Every structure is written in structure tokens, then in C-alpha cells.
Amino acid sequence: MSATPVHGTWEPVPAGRWEDAFLTGNGHHGALVHGDPDADRVIVTHHTLVRPDGDDEHRRPPALAARLPALQDRLLAGDRAAAEDFTDGRPLQWVRPFHPAFQLRLNRPSPDDTDAPYRRAVDFTTGETTATRAGWTSRVFVSRADDVIVQHVTAPHLTLDLSLDPRLPGAPAGLRIGHGAVLTPEGALLTLRARYPGSDLAYTGVTLVAVTGGTTKLVPPGVLVEGAAEVLLLTRVHRHTGELDTVAESRALRDLLPVTPSAAPQPAPHSAPYSASYDDLLARHLTQHRTAYDRVTLDLAADPAERALPGSELLARPHGTALLERLFAAGRYHLLSASGLFPPRLTGLWTGDWNTAWSGAFTTNANLNLQTASAAAAALPEVTEAHAALVHRQLPHWRDNAREIFGTRGAVAPSHTDGESGHTYHFSREYPLHLWTAGADWLLRPLVDHDETYGTRDPRTTAALDEVALFYEDFLTRTDDAGDLVVVPSYSPENRPDNASWATLNAAMDLSAARHALLTAADRRPEHADRRRALAGRLPPHRINADGALAEWAWPGLTDTYDHRHLSHLYAVWPLDEINPYDTPDLAEAARRALELRGAENDSAHGHLHHALVAARLGDGARVAHALGRVLDGDYFHASLMSAHYPHRDVYNADAAHGLPAVLIDMLVQSTPGRLVLLPALPDSCPRGELRGVRTRFGASLDLTWAPDGSASAVLRPHRSHRVELRTPSGAEPLDLVAGEDRVLSFRTR
């Protein structure tokens, strides 16, 4: 039994469903590992694998700018349904769907150890998945150093039938498949080329098979290894036009192998002269993966007996702190593993089905932002860098959105993207997402948090903020009778007023995003500061409705619809700091009332996690615990500890898995550039614990400890000198920090 938190999970049986397969990834390649000793399957994914459909005509933003003034006139005149026909007539168009590549099959004919004890596990600190039974062992990881999927299989007199199999659920019938298998000095090379129907795009998987001992022979479409001591598999997949140079790719994979100097290649069947080192490949990977993973840990003093349980049994005990510890660790691990070329998709980096829900998109009106919410505080700049790569790669398309839809300069982000296109084309009458203007601010907020945390200002972030401010300078031209600016049209994802259509005026989220974007851009571009601050100052205040709640629409006469999964109107509370219990207590109370009235609609996991994050910012520990309980009691997690979108593990989705660490951190530590709040929303279910290594937005790392007797302490390690306001349950006081000088704080939790 472990005396410290468990940084991994395990199961006593192989994965029977791909959703339960253990996950590993490097932000480019992903692998779903079933761990079956008799017929193992490793499903290979890659962030670039989105299915083309040839419909580029509808993948442009609608050209609506010329009609915008008339729409604004109608909405301002009281026509609450004016925006329902404000489209170019196209049908709802989803972004291109994310899909798996193929599965690497490893069949072991007639093993004689089927009754032996079995265990499969994933080690979060290394990124390795392992499976063992008797003398058979399989180890798999995806290297951050070499960008390759590595699998090592050992057994006495190992016999394996190896092949690359494209037959996965939902694979299109018109997918044109080409297999290749050749013997090589180290063993064999397997290739699989899949060309999309009606497209010149394809993807090709290449697996180098390095065999020690025994014989290797061709058995199309794969190879048969007999009597070997070990087999090492190196796999990559590439999406491309034309044909991939598999000779060059095989050479690149071969260059990764440490080899023994030995005789020339032998004719097949042969005993390979190469002896590759799995441990060398793993060691290179660990310098990047383990360094990142180990930065932050959470210890809730869980029962050691519960810590020793397999994940599936632990999930059946949703009220224990051992489950929270493991889900925190798994969330950080999966978030890191899914982030590299891109940040995580709706399914992270993994899927075993071509019919991925909601296209496996990056959904930017809630889901992506919730998944990456812990990146700054949980010391995962790798996640923020992946997020930034998506933003900056798509900025030219954001400019097209602003120009074509609104007739402005600057940039407007889409609500959905497949990673390739940043154009807005996913919208409909019921979901007028083309009229949502807050997305760019929300997507840039994590980059601003990163800069504050590490004390630098990325010039790319400054330039992007400048473009968002330019949009608002051109767009915010209409005023109400009091002379305040009006956001028109305005949309609160994905809700509508009880007495109006979806696109209306002055959604609370749009007001907060415009104000934040203008003021943040002003801080970073002094030459434009006066103009932008003045424009932000002309935006209307938030409205409190007849129920005493922060209204989702600040326009008089629009009534709220409470039963909805999104909490867009509380954007000012989380992730922004515009409304908080310390500076704006009246608005914070109205926000608390709005949260209290909010229903769960269809029990989407992201809704519960979003609810918990807002509650933590408002200092409501009981409501945080309630929202977490809805997820933990609702059977949202697979045995892999990846989550589902709905209760009872319905629809594979990473929102809860990746978002949960942010909730646990925010209930314990919150920071702004000028404030530190310790234990703002500690639930009764966590009476003792230690959180180590979190980062603050004023440039310090922090270790926090608390105990059941009410005592608590924190150690701050500031990287720059600063004065902040310290708030604890004991009260508020100024705190002076000096770079390089640790500061120890003692306080009471009650």
C-alpha cells in the first residue's frame, strides 16, 4: 500500500472496449492500449487526422457585412426575432471530423499462460502503459523526445502475428487501403496507406519491427515472429498528399535504434542482428514528460487501502479522497499527453471510432477553455504553448471572419474548429454562432494568464490582443438612449432569452469580453491606451434581474432562461476577475444568485465543472462540492479515467477529465497579479491535504498544507518582488514578496 498519492492507475483485466483502453500521447501521436496478452490492440491517433469532405465552398465565413446595419436597426427597434434570417442560407455545416488511424494488432497464437494472474497499468510519471501475465510483458509509451509510438513486448519463445488493421468502427467504405510488409535487417517494416474517398489526401502509418532472436517471415498483410526473446515496435503516422516516402520514414525510425555492430542482413526467415534498447528511448522521453508531470502534486491524505484499488473499483467509491487524488493526477497526465501540436480536442487526443461525437472538434465557447483551465496554475506551460499554437496559426482566418461577417478590421474567433480552419462556418438559426464575438477574448485569456505567471509578455499575444481591440473599435458603434454602447447583435452560447430569439443585444458575456479585451490591449499598447479605455468605459454595466440574479442579457426587457448547461453570463466571475467577492460584493452576490438558479439541463459534464469553477471563485465550498458530486456520483469516468460527456459513461469526452484539476486547484488557491486567496472554497470532504508546486499570476510558486484542527500554512517562492493582497479564512492583509526569498505563512482554515 502506498503512503503517498498514486500517480497511475491499474486494472486486473484487459480493456474490452476502446473507451477503457489506457492512454498515452505526446501531443502529436496518441495511443489507446488494450493490453490483451492474447490479442492485443493499440489504436493509433494523430492530431492532424481530420477527414476531408471536398466541401470547401461552405467552409468560408458568410459574407453578411453589407446586411449588418439593417439587422442592427431592427434589433435596436425591438424586433426580437430579427437575426433568425441573418444567414446566407447554408445548412448547418460541422467541422471536419477527427478520426483514428488504425490499430496495431499483436496476436499471440495459443499462449499457455491464460490462467496466470494479469495486471495492466499506466504510470502517469512516465507515460508508460504496461500489461503483464506470467512471462509476457508489454510496455507502450509515446515519446515526447522522438515523436514516435514505442511498444516493447517480451516473453519466453515469443510468437506474434503483427499487422496494421484499418478496420475500426465508422471507417468509411470508400477508404482506399494499401498494405506493405518487407523484411529488414532488424526485422520488418509494415506500412498502411489510407486514401480518403474523393480526395488526394491520405495518411500513412509506418511501423518498424525490431526483433531479438527467433525468426521473422512475411505473412501478408503483416509478419509472423516466432521464437523471439523481445520485439520492439516503432510507429508513426503522417497525413499527406500524394504518396509518403516510406523509405525515408523507415530510415528515420531505424536511426532511433541503438544497435549492436554485427553481421550484414540475413535472408528471410532470419534471426535479426539488432538488439534495440527500449530503456534508452524511454530515458530521452522522460527528460520532457516527467519534468512536466512532477511539477505539481495533490495529497488529500486518502486511505492507503483505497489508494491501492484499481481505478474501476475506486470509481465505485465516489465519496473518498483517494478518487479525487487519482483523478487530479490522471487529469494532469491526460491534459499534458494531449497537448503539443494542438491543445486537447473534445476527446483529447484519442478516439477509437470514426464517428466521433461533435466531430471531435475544438469547441471554443466552453469546452476547450474548461479543459485547459489549469494550465497556468498547474505549471503546464506545454499546454498553453499548444493552445497558443492553435490561436496564432488561425489568426489570419479570424481576420476573415471579422471582415466578412461584421465588416470590421481585427479578429473574431469561431466557436468550432477542426484545427485546420479558423473560419466561422458552423452556425444555424438555432445556434447563430457566427454572431458570437466573445471567443477571441476567451481564447487569448489563457495566454495573458501565462504571461502574468511567468513575468513575460509574448509579442504574439500582444499583437493578437491588438487585433481583437481593433475589431471592437470598429464594431462598437451603436448606442442606446442613455448613450451607452450596445453590443448588437449579441449571443450568449448556447442559450436564448425566455422571450426572444437567440441573437439579441448586450449578452453579459459579450460585454465582459469586450471590456476585458479593450482594457488588456490598452495595458499592453500604451500608444492606444486612452482611446481603448474610453471605449471600454462606454459599455453598459451588468444588470441584476427581478430575481436578484446577474442577468444573462443586460438589455432591459429580456428575461433569463435558467435551465441550461452553459454559464456564459458568469464569464466576468470565471475566468475573468471582473466580478469577485472582494472588489464587487454586490455583483458577486448577484452572480451567486444566478448560479443558484441555474439548472443542469442535460447533465453535460462541462456544465457541472463550469458550475464548480464559478462557485470556487465566489468562495462557495458547499456548491463546489455539490457540483463535483454530480460528476463523481454520475458515472462519468471510464476505467481509463478518461471521462464521458453524459452520465453513465455516455459519449467519450475529455471535459471532466481535463477540467477537474482546475476545480480542485481553484477551491484551494486563487491568484491575480495583485491578490492571493488561500483556501477560498475548501469543502468539508477534504479536511486534510497538501498541494505542492502551483504557480501564481504574480510570479511565485506555492506549497499549501492544511489540517483537520484548522491549522494551515503556505510556503511562497517568489520569482519577482511584488506586493499583493493576501486573503485567507482568517482575513486580509498586505503581503510583500522579495524575489528569491521564501515566505512562510501560517493561518487558520476557520
Order of alpha helices (4+ residues) and beta strands (2+ residues): beta-beta-beta-beta-alpha-beta-beta-beta-beta-beta-beta-beta-beta-beta-beta-alpha-alpha-beta-alpha-alpha-alpha-beta-alpha-alpha-beta-alpha-alpha-alpha-alpha-alpha-alpha-alpha-beta-beta-alpha-beta-beta-beta-beta-beta-beta-beta-beta
